């Protein structure tokens, strides 16, 4: 494997990770945009920006360039950087990140002996990078660059060959397929157990005669098919995807969404998602990384979040809100992640409890307040298990019942829906099993019990009631998982669903549902008529002590109103506890609200990012937008929303930056961690039972590339050449 890596260093010296001169790294995305590309950018200004040191103003001095060719200055960051260390340091190098990432700005000690610029210049890491820089300059001047030493035609053939390998990796990554088999050798790619990567590459060779001819001329120690080369290419692709995400975020404020899950190897995987408004003025969510922690405490998790954001090139100071589940580890008011993050960053960062998790808790609470509901869903689960019996499933003609999941209340809705649609099929199945002597006695007894339970009027009534209530909660639950769903719109959806459930609380709705179930349920067999007691022949009986209610109407009425009260009460309690000041700010940015662009209400939102509010801009914007919205409709119809206003009027709003900032902040607030949960589905598809030995770095890279497939697919054409740069 060493010889193969060495060969790559000779043939592709300009690649990002593979090569002698490492001119690109994963941290490059965080560098200011005004630094040098081919040589140091030694800017000279009449007056450099000043910084206070012990009450005295100090600035960068262009005279420092004199004996320091490597030194460069960034106006954007007001800091000094080291050109060779930025361009030629290795990923695992111990080079001081101050001169490569954040920038040096301690002008007071800049030229002191043993400090600042002199200390950096004397470090071994700097001297090694500077030597590599000088070696490259010498090769350029003498025309002995590696690219020129290799025959141009051969270089093109090599790139064509490696391009095919990148295509195979991209295909397997996007489709979440495994790479390796039992045999990793190039010469055994046509045999059994060689894995999908070699099999796909062998298929490509058969379909591409030109590639097959090139493969025959490739040295045996430079096949580029080993798992080490795969990891190198996957690393490069993952780094480029991260750089693109950071580039999309730009200088915008963003929301972080974090959730965790433990995989089959026992590793705690932390999914970190960022939400921001992109250059097209659209809310966007991206999976930044999948991290891993050895400890599961709040302090470690907080440090991990900050470290991963910084490593990717995002400033934690740009976080405007945080969205987690309701576990005390995340939501704790004193020691949870949301609190520790605010303490570490020394600023207020509002915490939002994931709306999807809260809806789940609402349903769970409603289902556990009444024993009748617990008994009903226990019966549903028994029906599911009964219909899965091999001998019974052959007779069943209805829709397949769904399994109940404690983690997903939508499974309860799916189960109830199938039972109502296939009620007659289930009843027919149970009768046939009950009357068929071919079935074992225990199966027939179970069928008899289930049929008796289904025949009760209460079973059908609870099924219809649960279906009606859960159906009102399903649309907001689905819509909250959308990538472009913002906090304000999410809250509106939940409130609308709560109103719909409240409207069910009437005697008219109850009687309609009760009568429907009564008509659909078979009448019970008539009981023997009670014989009057002859002892009361001489008396007038005004009232009986025991009142018979064959249809349980009284109990069902109590159950109906109790369930609706439980759902509505829980929803109001959970979704009503909001930061009133913040919600007033979001409401005042709704074009349909009477307080639209009210300066006093919007100010708390802008205070989160220390953005100055310009009252005149809001006055002009309110008048301009109100007039425009009266005479025009949104391009896609419907009513005007924050998202539509920002996207449609972003040009004139550019002249009113504080108004635009407020709208972008409002859309940046998220309502759900659904994207984190979706990344765990990708994790499950990638980390199969046959891939448990995979290292976390490769696993995290594959998850990111598979999840952000719209970016990964750019390696087919647009980004492929960048891998060779």
CORGIZI-V916985 format. One record per backbone hydrogen bond with DSSP energy under -1.0 kcal/mol. NH is the residue of the N-H (numbers start at 1). CO is the residue of the C=O. E is the energy in kcal/mol with one decimal. If there is no record, write none. Layout:
nh->NH co->CO e->E
nh->NH co->CO e->E
This chain:
nh->5 co->1 e->-2.1
nh->6 co->2 e->-2.3
nh->7 co->3 e->-2.1
nh->8 co->4 e->-1.9
nh->9 co->5 e->-1.8
nh->10 co->6 e->-1.2
nh->11 co->7 e->-2.3
nh->12 co->8 e->-2.9
nh->15 co->12 e->-1.2
nh->22 co->20 e->-1.0
nh->23 co->21 e->-1.3
nh->28 co->25 e->-1.6
nh->30 co->27 e->-2.0
nh->31 co->28 e->-1.6
nh->42 co->40 e->-1.1
nh->43 co->41 e->-1.4
nh->51 co->58 e->-2.5
nh->53 co->56 e->-2.8
nh->56 co->53 e->-1.6
nh->58 co->51 e->-2.8
nh->64 co->61 e->-2.0
nh->65 co->62 e->-1.6
nh->66 co->63 e->-1.4
nh->68 co->65 e->-1.5
nh->71 co->68 e->-1.3
nh->72 co->81 e->-1.9
nh->73 co->41 e->-1.8
nh->74 co->79 e->-2.6
nh->78 co->74 e->-1.4
nh->79 co->74 e->-1.2
nh->80 co->104 e->-3.1
nh->81 co->72 e->-2.6
nh->82 co->99 e->-2.6
nh->83 co->70 e->-2.5
nh->86 co->82 e->-1.9
nh->87 co->83 e->-2.1
nh->88 co->84 e->-2.8
nh->93 co->90 e->-1.8
nh->99 co->96 e->-1.1
nh->101 co->97 e->-3.2
nh->102 co->97 e->-1.3
nh->103 co->98 e->-1.8
nh->104 co->80 e->-3.0
nh->107 co->105 e->-1.8
nh->115 co->112 e->-1.8
nh->117 co->110 e->-2.5
nh->118 co->115 e->-1.1
nh->119 co->115 e->-1.3
nh->120 co->116 e->-1.8
nh->121 co->117 e->-2.3
nh->122 co->118 e->-1.4
nh->123 co->120 e->-1.3
nh->127 co->123 e->-2.1
nh->128 co->124 e->-2.2
nh->129 co->125 e->-2.0
nh->130 co->126 e->-2.8
nh->131 co->127 e->-1.9
nh->132 co->128 e->-1.9
nh->133 co->129 e->-2.0
nh->134 co->130 e->-2.5
nh->135 co->131 e->-2.3
nh->136 co->132 e->-2.0
nh->137 co->133 e->-2.3
nh->138 co->134 e->-2.4
nh->139 co->135 e->-2.1
nh->140 co->136 e->-2.4
nh->141 co->137 e->-2.4
nh->142 co->138 e->-2.0
nh->144 co->139 e->-2.2
nh->149 co->145 e->-1.6
nh->150 co->146 e->-1.4
nh->155 co->151 e->-2.7
nh->156 co->152 e->-2.0
nh->157 co->153 e->-2.0
nh->158 co->154 e->-2.7
nh->159 co->155 e->-2.3
nh->160 co->156 e->-2.2
nh->161 co->157 e->-2.3
nh->162 co->158 e->-2.7
nh->163 co->159 e->-2.2
nh->164 co->160 e->-1.4
nh->165 co->161 e->-1.3
nh->166 co->162 e->-2.4
nh->167 co->163 e->-2.2
nh->168 co->164 e->-1.9
nh->169 co->165 e->-2.3
nh->170 co->166 e->-2.8
nh->171 co->167 e->-2.4
nh->172 co->168 e->-2.3
nh->173 co->169 e->-2.4
nh->174 co->170 e->-2.6
nh->175 co->171 e->-1.8
nh->176 co->173 e->-1.4
nh->177 co->172 e->-2.7
nh->183 co->193 e->-3.0
nh->189 co->186 e->-1.4
nh->191 co->188 e->-1.6
nh->197 co->179 e->-2.5
nh->199 co->195 e->-1.9
nh->200 co->196 e->-3.0
nh->201 co->197 e->-2.2
nh->202 co->198 e->-2.5
nh->203 co->199 e->-2.1
nh->204 co->200 e->-2.2
nh->205 co->201 e->-2.2
nh->206 co->202 e->-1.7
nh->207 co->203 e->-1.7
nh->208 co->204 e->-1.4
nh->212 co->208 e->-2.1
nh->213 co->209 e->-2.1
nh->214 co->210 e->-1.9
nh->215 co->211 e->-2.5
nh->216 co->212 e->-1.4
nh->222 co->219 e->-1.8
nh->230 co->226 e->-2.1
nh->231 co->227 e->-2.4
nh->232 co->228 e->-2.1
nh->233 co->229 e->-2.6
nh->234 co->230 e->-2.9
nh->235 co->231 e->-2.6
nh->236 co->232 e->-2.2
nh->237 co->233 e->-2.6
nh->238 co->234 e->-2.6
nh->239 co->235 e->-2.6
nh->240 co->236 e->-2.3
nh->241 co->237 e->-2.1
nh->242 co->238 e->-2.4
nh->243 co->239 e->-2.5
nh->244 co->240 e->-2.0
nh->245 co->241 e->-2.2
nh->246 co->242 e->-2.7
nh->247 co->243 e->-2.3
nh->248 co->244 e->-2.4
nh->249 co->245 e->-2.2
nh->250 co->246 e->-2.5
nh->252 co->249 e->-2.1
nh->254 co->318 e->-2.2
nh->255 co->275 e->-2.6
nh->256 co->321 e->-1.9
nh->257 co->273 e->-2.7
nh->258 co->323 e->-1.6
nh->259 co->271 e->-1.5
nh->261 co->269 e->-2.0
nh->263 co->267 e->-2.2
nh->266 co->263 e->-1.8
nh->269 co->261 e->-3.2
nh->270 co->291 e->-3.1
nh->271 co->259 e->-2.8
nh->272 co->289 e->-2.3
nh->273 co->257 e->-2.9
nh->274 co->286 e->-2.5
nh->275 co->255 e->-2.6
nh->276 co->284 e->-2.5
nh->278 co->282 e->-2.3
nh->281 co->278 e->-2.0
nh->284 co->276 e->-3.4
nh->286 co->274 e->-2.4
nh->288 co->272 e->-2.1
nh->289 co->272 e->-1.3
nh->291 co->270 e->-2.9
nh->293 co->268 e->-1.1
nh->301 co->297 e->-2.0
nh->302 co->298 e->-2.4
nh->303 co->299 e->-2.3
nh->304 co->300 e->-2.3
nh->305 co->301 e->-2.2
nh->306 co->302 e->-2.2
nh->307 co->303 e->-2.6
nh->308 co->304 e->-2.6
nh->309 co->305 e->-2.2
nh->310 co->306 e->-2.4
nh->311 co->307 e->-2.7
nh->312 co->308 e->-1.8
nh->314 co->309 e->-2.8
nh->318 co->315 e->-2.1
nh->319 co->316 e->-1.7
nh->320 co->254 e->-2.7
nh->322 co->350 e->-2.3
nh->323 co->256 e->-2.5
nh->324 co->352 e->-1.5
nh->330 co->327 e->-1.2
nh->331 co->327 e->-3.1
nh->332 co->328 e->-1.8
nh->337 co->329 e->-1.9
nh->338 co->330 e->-2.3
nh->340 co->336 e->-2.6
nh->341 co->337 e->-2.7
nh->342 co->338 e->-1.1
nh->343 co->339 e->-2.0
nh->344 co->340 e->-2.5
nh->345 co->341 e->-1.9
nh->347 co->342 e->-1.5
nh->352 co->322 e->-2.8
nh->354 co->324 e->-2.9
nh->355 co->671 e->-3.2
nh->358 co->354 e->-1.8
nh->359 co->355 e->-2.5
nh->360 co->356 e->-1.9
nh->361 co->357 e->-2.1
nh->362 co->358 e->-2.2
nh->363 co->359 e->-2.2
nh->364 co->360 e->-2.5
nh->365 co->361 e->-2.4
nh->366 co->362 e->-2.2
nh->367 co->363 e->-2.4
nh->368 co->364 e->-1.1
nh->374 co->370 e->-1.4
nh->375 co->371 e->-2.7
nh->376 co->372 e->-2.0
nh->377 co->373 e->-2.5
nh->378 co->374 e->-1.7
nh->379 co->375 e->-2.0
nh->380 co->376 e->-2.0
nh->381 co->377 e->-1.9
nh->382 co->378 e->-2.0
nh->383 co->379 e->-2.5
nh->384 co->380 e->-2.1
nh->385 co->381 e->-2.2
nh->386 co->382 e->-2.4
nh->387 co->383 e->-2.6
nh->389 co->386 e->-1.3
nh->393 co->389 e->-3.0
nh->395 co->392 e->-1.6
nh->396 co->392 e->-1.1
nh->411 co->408 e->-1.3
nh->412 co->409 e->-1.2
nh->413 co->409 e->-1.3
nh->414 co->410 e->-2.4
nh->415 co->411 e->-2.3
nh->416 co->412 e->-2.5
nh->417 co->413 e->-2.5
nh->418 co->414 e->-2.1
nh->419 co->415 e->-2.3
nh->420 co->416 e->-2.3
nh->421 co->417 e->-2.1
nh->422 co->418 e->-2.5
nh->426 co->422 e->-2.5
nh->427 co->423 e->-2.4
nh->428 co->424 e->-2.6
nh->429 co->425 e->-2.2
nh->430 co->426 e->-2.5
nh->431 co->427 e->-2.0
nh->432 co->428 e->-2.4
nh->433 co->429 e->-2.5
nh->434 co->430 e->-2.2
nh->435 co->431 e->-2.0
nh->436 co->432 e->-1.0
nh->439 co->436 e->-1.3
nh->444 co->440 e->-2.0
nh->445 co->441 e->-2.6
nh->446 co->442 e->-2.1
nh->447 co->443 e->-2.3
nh->448 co->444 e->-2.1
nh->449 co->445 e->-2.2
nh->450 co->446 e->-2.4
nh->451 co->447 e->-2.4
nh->452 co->448 e->-2.2
nh->453 co->449 e->-2.1
nh->454 co->450 e->-2.5
nh->455 co->451 e->-1.6
nh->460 co->456 e->-1.1
nh->461 co->457 e->-2.1
nh->462 co->458 e->-2.7
nh->463 co->459 e->-2.0
nh->464 co->460 e->-2.4
nh->465 co->461 e->-2.6
nh->466 co->462 e->-2.9
nh->467 co->463 e->-2.3
nh->468 co->464 e->-2.1
nh->469 co->465 e->-2.3
nh->470 co->466 e->-2.7
nh->471 co->467 e->-1.7
nh->474 co->470 e->-1.4
nh->477 co->473 e->-1.7
nh->478 co->474 e->-2.4
nh->479 co->475 e->-2.9
nh->480 co->476 e->-2.4
nh->482 co->479 e->-1.5
nh->485 co->482 e->-1.3
nh->487 co->669 e->-1.8
nh->490 co->486 e->-2.3
nh->491 co->487 e->-2.3
nh->492 co->488 e->-2.0
nh->493 co->489 e->-2.2
nh->494 co->490 e->-2.2
nh->495 co->491 e->-2.5
nh->496 co->492 e->-2.1
nh->497 co->493 e->-2.3
nh->498 co->494 e->-2.3
nh->499 co->495 e->-2.1
nh->500 co->496 e->-2.0
nh->501 co->497 e->-2.0
nh->502 co->498 e->-2.4
nh->503 co->499 e->-2.0
nh->504 co->501 e->-1.2
nh->505 co->502 e->-1.8
nh->506 co->504 e->-2.1
nh->510 co->506 e->-2.1
nh->511 co->507 e->-2.7
nh->512 co->508 e->-2.1
nh->513 co->509 e->-2.1
nh->514 co->510 e->-3.1
nh->515 co->511 e->-2.7
nh->516 co->512 e->-1.8
nh->517 co->513 e->-2.1
nh->518 co->514 e->-2.3
nh->519 co->515 e->-2.4
nh->520 co->516 e->-1.6
nh->521 co->517 e->-1.3
nh->536 co->533 e->-1.7
nh->537 co->534 e->-1.6
nh->539 co->536 e->-1.5
nh->552 co->549 e->-2.1
nh->556 co->552 e->-2.5
nh->557 co->553 e->-2.2
nh->558 co->554 e->-2.1
nh->559 co->555 e->-2.5
nh->560 co->556 e->-2.6
nh->561 co->557 e->-2.2
nh->562 co->558 e->-2.2
nh->563 co->559 e->-2.2
nh->564 co->560 e->-1.9
nh->565 co->561 e->-2.2
nh->566 co->562 e->-2.0
nh->567 co->563 e->-2.3
nh->568 co->564 e->-2.6
nh->569 co->565 e->-2.5
nh->570 co->566 e->-2.1
nh->571 co->567 e->-2.3
nh->572 co->568 e->-2.5
nh->573 co->569 e->-2.0
nh->574 co->570 e->-2.4
nh->575 co->571 e->-2.8
nh->576 co->572 e->-1.2
nh->578 co->576 e->-1.7
nh->580 co->578 e->-1.0
nh->583 co->579 e->-2.9
nh->584 co->580 e->-2.3
nh->585 co->581 e->-1.7
nh->586 co->582 e->-2.3
nh->587 co->583 e->-2.5
nh->588 co->584 e->-2.0
nh->589 co->586 e->-1.1
nh->590 co->587 e->-1.8
nh->593 co->590 e->-2.1
nh->596 co->593 e->-1.3
nh->597 co->588 e->-3.5
nh->598 co->595 e->-1.8
nh->602 co->598 e->-2.1
nh->603 co->599 e->-1.9
nh->605 co->602 e->-1.4
nh->606 co->602 e->-1.3
nh->607 co->603 e->-2.0
nh->609 co->606 e->-1.2
nh->611 co->606 e->-2.4
nh->618 co->614 e->-1.2
nh->619 co->615 e->-1.9
nh->620 co->616 e->-2.3
nh->621 co->617 e->-2.6
nh->622 co->618 e->-2.6
nh->623 co->619 e->-1.7
nh->624 co->620 e->-2.9
nh->625 co->621 e->-3.0
nh->626 co->622 e->-1.9
nh->627 co->623 e->-2.1
nh->628 co->624 e->-2.3
nh->629 co->625 e->-2.8
nh->630 co->626 e->-1.2
nh->631 co->627 e->-1.3
nh->637 co->634 e->-2.2
nh->645 co->641 e->-2.6
nh->646 co->642 e->-2.5
nh->647 co->643 e->-2.2
nh->648 co->644 e->-2.4
nh->649 co->645 e->-2.6
nh->653 co->649 e->-2.0
nh->655 co->652 e->-1.3
nh->656 co->653 e->-1.8
nh->660 co->656 e->-2.0
nh->661 co->657 e->-2.7
nh->662 co->658 e->-1.7
nh->663 co->659 e->-2.1
nh->664 co->660 e->-2.5
nh->665 co->661 e->-2.6
nh->666 co->662 e->-2.3
nh->667 co->663 e->-1.9
nh->668 co->664 e->-1.2
nh->669 co->665 e->-1.1
nh->677 co->673 e->-1.8
nh->678 co->674 e->-2.4
nh->679 co->675 e->-1.7
nh->680 co->676 e->-1.1
nh->681 co->677 e->-1.0
nh->682 co->678 e->-1.4
nh->683 co->679 e->-2.0
nh->684 co->680 e->-2.2
nh->685 co->681 e->-1.8
nh->686 co->682 e->-2.0
nh->687 co->683 e->-3.0
nh->688 co->686 e->-1.8
nh->691 co->688 e->-1.9
nh->694 co->691 e->-1.5
nh->699 co->695 e->-2.3
nh->700 co->696 e->-3.3
nh->701 co->697 e->-2.3
nh->702 co->698 e->-2.6
nh->703 co->699 e->-2.3
nh->704 co->700 e->-2.3
nh->705 co->701 e->-2.5
nh->706 co->702 e->-2.4
nh->707 co->703 e->-2.7
nh->708 co->704 e->-2.8
nh->711 co->708 e->-1.2
nh->712 co->708 e->-2.0
nh->713 co->709 e->-2.4
nh->714 co->711 e->-1.4
nh->715 co->712 e->-1.9
nh->716 co->713 e->-1.6
nh->719 co->714 e->-3.4
nh->723 co->720 e->-1.3
nh->724 co->721 e->-1.0
